[in-house]
């Protein structure tokens, strides 16, 4: 696979996209949305091939859930494109304008990145989300999806490229690296001359590999070892409802709860009820020594459990004696993604919001809300857990950079 040519083609395509009007981009995206529904049979047939191979290879249930598509999920993916059409165009916004004493007029304007590279695992919806967001933000995109979703990703890209071609737009606005060789992926990470920014989406291993090997600037989208702290003033029915939702609604997502921190004075009331509530979901509970005393159903946890993003029906439990101990434990073990406190104490809520080091912090709500759509951003490109440029759910605005435009009348320095 000629990655350099792919990079050159993407650069050319980005110039065309970057000069398109908002109306033209929205029309194109609307056509892509319709095309995905019209060609649903082609896409779902490809997904069935991926699912068969994944099951044969013993893929974990949580990852199978990420990979699986049906008509309902495909329609939702297509409809999410229309949501992006409704969002304001993030490009060409004048952020500031000022005139110097020498007469120079200086504007700071939002502009497209140009070419965005995205490396991700078995989540075929990312293919469509990434294209739609990058296209609306005026950039071309080069994708490297996981081999587990290869047939599905190829089908998605075929439909999108054919639609672009019919509209007179370069099909290189979206390109897919189909070579699964590791050396090819490493070379892609070093395509700095053509790719302006690289965004990894996936597990800890993938993200670490990109951080270590990429010469392209990286926006880190981290794993989700998300915690819920139940303090001594918590409403227990509320806590049980939120924990059940955050742990069991979808296990294979980065905003699912993976670890529970409980104040000692409420543990005796909460844990027996929690065991009962989670039993129908067959959630395996792994607790510290103190947590294990409250129920025979709670297995002893290792230190590694408290650092683990399970993506499974498993939950670690830590008992603490104060909110300070809870915050310390969470900041030590979390991945800076999403953390929540269940409390009736306003001071505790504010302390948690202020002192927890994470991209999103909740009071009395499920961590499952960390999502671009839920935040009103449309489809997201990822959840950034770093602190530079973007943090939290990344929508359209996070996919632009800035440029200074200076207007003169012959000034020299």
N, C-alpha and C positions, 0 to 999 in steps of 0.2 A: 504494500500500500504506500503510495507516494504522499507522505505527509506534507512535504514542502509544497507540492502542487495544491494540495487541499488547503493549506494556509494561504497561498496566493489567491486561490479562487474565493475563499472567504473574505479576504481583504477587498477584492473587487466588489463582491456582493454587498459588503457593509457600506460602501460608498453610495450604492443605489438606495439601500434601505434608509441610510441616514439622511437622504435628501427627500424622502417621501413625506407627503402631508399626513396629518393625523387622519383625515378622512380616507385617504388611500390605504393606510395601514389597517384601519378598522375594517374596511371593505374586504381586504385580503384575509384578515383573520376570520371574518364572518364566513367567507367562502370555505376556509379550511375547516371550520366547525361543521358546516353542512356536509363537507366531503367525508369527514370521519364517520358521520352517521350513515351516509350513503354506502360507504365501503365497510360497514361494521362486520359483515360476514368474513371478509378478507382478513381483517384485524383479529377477530376472535378465533378464527381457524389457526392463525399463526400463534396466538396465545395458547391454544390447546396443545400445540406441539411443544412449547416451552414447559407447560405444566406437566405433560407426560414425562419428559426427560427429568424435570426437577423431582418428581415423585419417585422415579426409578432410582435416582441418586440419593434419596433419603433426605431431601431438603427439609429443614425445620419448619414446623407449622406456621410460625410467625412470618417467616420469609415467603412461604407459599401464599399466605394471605396478601402479602405485598405484591406478589407477581400476578395473582389471579385477576382476570377481567371477565365480566359478563355484560349483557346489554345495559343494565342499569349503571354499572361503573363507567362503561364507555360513553354513555349519554352524559353522565356527570362530567367526564373529562372534556367532552365536546362543548358542553354548556359553560364550562369554566372559561373557555376562550371568549365567549360572548360577554362574560363579566369583565374580562380584561378590556374589551372594546369600550365598555362604559366608563373606564377609568380615565382620568386626565392624562394627556400625553406628557411624559416627564422631560421631554427634550425641549431645548430652546427657551427655557425660562430664564429671564434676566433676574438674577439673585440680588445684584447690587449694581449701581451706576454712580460714578462720581467724576467730577472734573478737577484736574490738577491746576495749580497756579499757572503752569506753563501752557494751559489750554488743552492738554490731552484729556480726552474723554475715555474712561476705562469702565468696561462692562464685564461682569462675571456672569457667565451663562452656563446652563446645564447642557451637556452634549453626550452623545452615545460613546460607549467604550470603544466600539469598532468590532472586534471579534472576541467573543466570550467562549471559553472552553469549559465544558462540564463533564466530570467523571463521576459516575454513579453506579449503583448496584441494581438489584432486582426490583425496580419500581418503574414499570413502563410508563406510568402517568407522567413521570418526570420528563420524558421525551417531548410530550406535547406542552406541558407547562413551561419548560425551558425555551422551546421555540417561541411560544406565544409571548412570553414576557420579554425575551431578548428582541424579538421583532418589533414589538410595540415601543421598546426603548431604543430602537434604531440600530441594533447590532445584529450581525450574523453570529451563528453559533455552531461550534463543532462539538459533537457529543461522543462520549465513549461510555456506553452502557455496559452492564454486566452481561457475561456470556449466557447467564441463565434466562435472560429476557431477549436474547438476540433476535429470534424470529419475530417477536412482537414489535421490537424497536424498528427492525427493517420495514415491517408493514406500515407502521406509523409514518416513517420518513418517506416511504414511497408515495403514500397518499398526499402528504404535505408538499413534496417536491413536484408532483404532477399538477397539483392545484396552483402552485406558484408559476409553473411553466405556462399553464393555460392563461394566466393573468399577465403574462409578459414580465414577470419578475424572476430574477436569477434563482434557480433552484438551489444554488449554493448558499442561500440564506440559512439553510440547515444542512449539515453534513454529519454522517455517522461513520465512526471508525468501527469496522466490522471485524478487523483482525484481532483475535483474542490473545495474541502473543504478548508476553510481558514486556519484551524489549520495545515493541511498538508503542505500548502505553508510556514507557519511560521516555521515548523519543518525543512523544506528543507533549509531555510535561516540559520539554526543553525547546519548544517551538516559539521562543520568546519574540522572534522577529515578526511573527504573524498573529500570535494570540496575545491579547492585551491583558486578560485576567483569567484565572483558572479557579473554578469552584468545585470542590469535591463534595459529593453527597453519599454517605454510606457509613459503614462501621469504623471503629477506631483504627483498624489495620489499614484500610484504604486511605483514610485521612492522614495518618502518620506517613504513609508512603509518599503521598503527594507533597506533604510539607518537607520531607527529606530530599526528594528528587527534583522538584520543580524549579526551573529558573524563571518561570512566569510568576508574577505577583499572584498570591493565593488569598482568597477569602475563605477562611476556615469555617465550615459548618460542622459543628461537633456532634458527638454522640449524646444520647439523653439518659444519663443516670439521674432521673428526676425523683425528688423527695417530697413527701407530705409530712409536715410536723403537726401533730395533734397536741395542743397544749392543755393545761389543767382546766381551762375554762370552756373548752370546746363543747358544742352541742353534739352529743353522741350520734343521734340519728343522721344529722347533717354529715358528720365525719364518715359514717359508714357508707352513706350514699356517694360521697365524693370519692372515697378510696375505691369503692367498687367500680365506679365509672372510669376512674383514671387507670386502674389496673386491668380491667377486663373488657372494656368496650372494643379496643383493638390492641393486641399485644405486640404487634410487629412495627410499632411506630415510635419515633424518638421522643414524643411527648407523653408516653405512658408512664405511670408511676412505677418505679423499680424498687424504692426503698421507703420505709415508713419509720418515722421518729416519733416516739410517744412519751409524754411526760409521765413520770412514775406515779403520780397521784391519781391518774385517770386510767392507767393501764389495766387495773383489775376489772373495771367496768367495760372497757372497750374491747380488749383482746378476746375474751370468750365470745362476745357477739360477732366480732370480726371473723373469727374462725367459722362460725355458723353461716354468716352471710356469704363468705367466699367458697364454702364447701361445694356448692353446686357447680362452680367453675373449676374445681380441682386445682386451686392455686396452692402451690407448695410454699409454706411459710418457713423462713430461715431466720431465727432470732439469736440475739446475744444470750448469755447465760441467764440473765434476769428474765428476758422475754419467755424463755423456754419453761419457766416455772408456772406460767399462767395457763398452759395447755400442752397436753401430750402431742397435739397435732403440729406443734412448732418444733422444727428440727434445729439442731445447733448450727449456727452460721460460722463461716470462716471469715478472716479479715478481708479476703478477696471478694466475698459476697457484697460487702458494703461499697465496693468500687465497680460493681458489675452492672452493665446494661443487659438485662436478661433477654429481652424480646421474647418472653415466654411467660407461662402462668407460674411465675415465681416472684416472691416478694421478701426482701430482707427487712428485719425489724430491729431497731435500736431503742433502748429505754434510757431516758435522760432525766436529770433532776431539775433542770432549769432551761429557760429559753436561751441563755448564753451558751450552755452546753450543746443545745440543739443546733444553734447557728454555727458553732465551732465544728461540730461533726459534719454538718452539711457542706460547709465551705471546704473542708478537707477532702470529702469524698465525691463531691458533685462534678459534673462536666460543664457547669456554667450555662445550662440550658433553661430548665423550668423548675421552680421550687414553689411550694405552697404551704401556708399555715392555716390551720383550722382553729379559730379562737373567738371568744367573745370579749377579749380584752383589747381595747383600742391602742393602748401603749405597746402591747406585745405585737400587734399588727404592724404598727409603724416601725418598731425596732427591726422586725423581720424584713420589711420592705427596704429599709435603709442599709442593713448590715449584710444581707445575703448577697454574695457575688454571683449573679446569674443574669442572663439576658432578659428573662421574664420572671416576675415574682408575683404570686397570687395570695389573696386573702379570701378564705372561704369559697374557693372555686376549684374546679378540676384543672389539672395541668394539661388536659387534652385540648384546651382552647388555644394553645400556642400553635397558630396556623395562620397563614396569610389570608385565607378566606374568612376565617373567624375574626380576624383583626380588621377586616374591611379593605385589605390590600389587593384582593383578587388572588389568583393562584400565586404561590410563592416559589422562589428559586431555591430556597433553603432557609434554615434557621442558623444565623451566624452567631457563634459563641465567642467571637473575638471582640476586641474593643476598637479597632481601627476601621474607619470608613462606614461599616454597617454592623448593627448588632440586633439580634432577635429575628423575627420573620422578615425576610427580604422580599419586598415587592418591587414595583417599577422604579421608584426613586433610587433604590440602592443599586440599580443597574445603569446609572449614569455617572459621569464624572463632570468636571468643570473645565471651562476654558475662559481665558481673559481675552476680550476683544478691545483693541485700543484704536481710537480714531484721532488722527492728527491733522495738522494743517501745514506740515513742513518742519516740525520741531526736530531739533538735533540736541544731543547731550554733549 
